[in-house]
Amino acid sequence: MNTHEARLDALRKELKNRGLDGFVVPISDEHMSEYVGAYAQRLAWLTGFGGSAGTAVVLTDTAADPAAAMFVDGRYTLQVRDQVDGRLYAYESVPQTSVAKWLGAHAPEGARIGYDAWLHSRPWTEAVGKALAARGGTLVPVDGNPVDAVWQDRPAPSPAPALVHGQEFAGEASEVKRAAVAEWLTAKGIDATVITALDSIAWLLNVRGADVERTPVALSYVIAHADGTAEFFIAEEKVTPELRQHLGNAVTLRPRDAFEEGLRTLAGKRVAVDPERAVNAIFDVLRGAGATLVEERDPTVLPKAIKNAVEQQGHRDAQAADGASVTRFLRWLDETAPGGTVTEMAAADRLEQCRAEGGDLRDLSFDTISGAGPNGAVVHYRVSEETNRTIEPGSVFLVDSGGQYPQGTTDITRTVWIGPGEPAAEVKDRYTRVLKGHIAIATAVFPQGTTGSQLDALARVSLWQAGLDYAHGTGHGVGSFLSVHEGPQRISKAAGGQAGSDQELMAGMILSDEPGYYKTGEYGIRIENLILVEPREIAGAEGAFLGFETLTLVPIDRRLVEPALLNADEVAWWNAYHARVLEVIGPRLEGADRAWLEAQCKVL
């Protein structure tokens, strides 16, 4: 019995002891975070899956077929098969299916399926409960997570101190932000709002932390009141004198484990809760206390997404430092990798070293995706000792990476040709089609009120014309020294209610522009820059229009381009972009790095 089989067996025994017929294990924490601390990595511990989104369902009856299932979206179709034992778990694709649909088809009649109410949203709980009820079953909230009961060496939550995020980076005082929330509450006749998303708390209070790898947040909760005051629930050992002084008298500090008690004090009050961002347990506690629940989107989400002038300039500054670091890395890669001695892990390490030497780097913004050849076709590939490949001469290499700087968060993908020799005609064709899609988004001009889902097809048209596509969104929001994936804005095919799909793009929002193409078993292609939504002045325009400023400044590999596929406007964009790269990044480089950049930025 291997490690993950033994862990699954131990969980089943624990479930049987509790009288449960199954249990749902998500990648989640009490804050519905995308990336979670080590203490909350229950799915990875149980199954071996290392992606950032996924769920397992475990039934106690091992004779059931299947007795367990893993649910992932198109980003992880290949990765889940590499990391999760197919003998133990059936592979299920989201959104084609869901936990609710699967349990509705596979749970035993009358089954009691356990779930941790601190890890799931209320809409999820309702959907799964309804599916089980149709089979005479029930969804049962557990008292203490059963995975934790069998996870003997589970890490403790991070004790790292919370840090003050200065106004020179935030651009707006916490008091001003809290006053805006108070005004919103008052206008709606609501007494308080519960804020549980860690990046929302960090933005509202101008604090940062080191509790979640790659995301500078502190484990905490906030209850914000209509009078502009707030209660900040955070472990006492994380509170420094500087933090106390920064928060002032209008923010009351309370222990994090007193949060449930704090919710109960809202009895008789009208309380706003975000069903997308607050776990079901919060609804249960408030309802049990006698509060009146009002479902509203977290009032910090939209102002956090619309960057102020200081944050916008901070992003430009972070991109300039990051761009120089990535350029130094690409020059090193271009000269070294053709020797056939550079591995994916070595490349990722070198890139992190270049960033650390080139700016005020606090962390990476996510684990670097360093994919050589076929590994580049795994959309959210994460290199490990088991998968580490040598970057072979005469191949395609994809590197998707980013840094966390106090001024801003970066995210960039470059796909490069590793010489010697020339890329195959098919590779150049696919790469150029991806480039055409990237340029189409970068140069888009659109009326105010346009959503990301209305722009998404622009990135895909050239690929569609060749019968090709990619199974991920085209763009996600990005935070200011916060989450590299930030809502509510996105550019994606999805519409009709999927998170962010119906959010209009507004001046000040930052998104990624990252179309791609992936040939399973051979190579992957993605070109990603970050872009800022900005007003567009058009002579004679009937209404307000918007466009994008490209923030990321790093050369794009010209060896993979088939110029005959580009029209005159696309060539003009390429040349103007690289002139800008040379203008901003050139002064930050010297010697061989500067000479290499100049060669990359020549007119196409």
Salt bridges, closest charged atoms under 4 A:
GLU5 OE1 - ARG87 NH2 3.69
ASP9 OD2 - LYS13 NZ 3.18
GLU14 OE2 - ARG18 NE 2.89
GLU30 OE1 - ARG256 NH2 3.73
GLU34 OE2 - HIS485 ND1 2.63
ASP73 OD2 - ARG75 NH2 2.77
ASP85 OD2 - ARG87 NH2 2.69
GLU109 OE2 - ARG135 NH2 3.98
GLU126 OE2 - ARG122 NH1 2.26
ASP148 OD1 - ARG42 NE 2.73
ASP148 OD2 - ARG154 NH1 3.42
ASP199 OD2 - LYS304 NZ 3.18
ASP211 OD1 - LYS238 NZ 2.66
GLU231 OE2 - HIS225 NE2 2.68
GLU231 OE1 - ARG254 NE 2.79
GLU260 OE1 - ARG264 NH2 3.12
ASP274 OD2 - ARG277 NH1 2.70
GLU276 OE1 - ARG277 NH1 3.77
ASP284 OD1 - ARG287 NH1 3.68
GLU295 OE2 - ARG122 NH2 2.01
GLU296 OE2 - LYS188 NZ 3.44
ASP322 OD1 - ARG355 NE 2.58
ASP334 OD1 - ARG559 NH1 2.91
GLU335 OE1 - ARG331 NH1 2.75
ASP360 OD2 - ARG362 NH2 2.87
ASP363 OD1 - ARG214 NH1 2.76
ASP367 OD1 - ARG214 NE 2.84
ASP367 OD2 - ARG382 NH1 3.06
GLU392 OE2 - ARG389 NH2 3.68
ASP400 OD2 - ARG526 NH2 2.82
ASP411 OD2 - HIS476 NE2 3.08
GLU426 OE1 - LYS519 NZ 3.13
ASP429 OD2 - ARG430 NH1 2.85
ASP429 OD2 - ARG433 NE 2.96
ASP456 OD2 - ARG460 NE 2.58
ASP469 OD1 - ARG460 NH1 2.79
ASP469 OD2 - LYS493 NZ 2.53
GLU486 OE2 - LYS304 NZ 3.80
GLU486 OE1 - LYS307 NZ 2.66
ASP513 OD2 - HIS438 ND1 3.41
GLU514 OE2 - HIS476 NE2 3.07
GLU514 OE1 - ARG526 NE 3.69
GLU522 OE2 - LYS519 NZ 3.72
GLU528 OE2 - HIS476 NE2 3.72
GLU534 OE2 - ARG536 NH1 2.51
GLU549 OE2 - ARG316 NE 2.90
ASP557 OD2 - ARG559 NH2 2.94
GLU570 OE1 - LYS436 NZ 2.87
GLU583 OE2 - ARG580 NH1 3.49
ASP593 OD1 - ARG331 NE 2.74
GLU598 OE2 - ARG594 NE 2.80
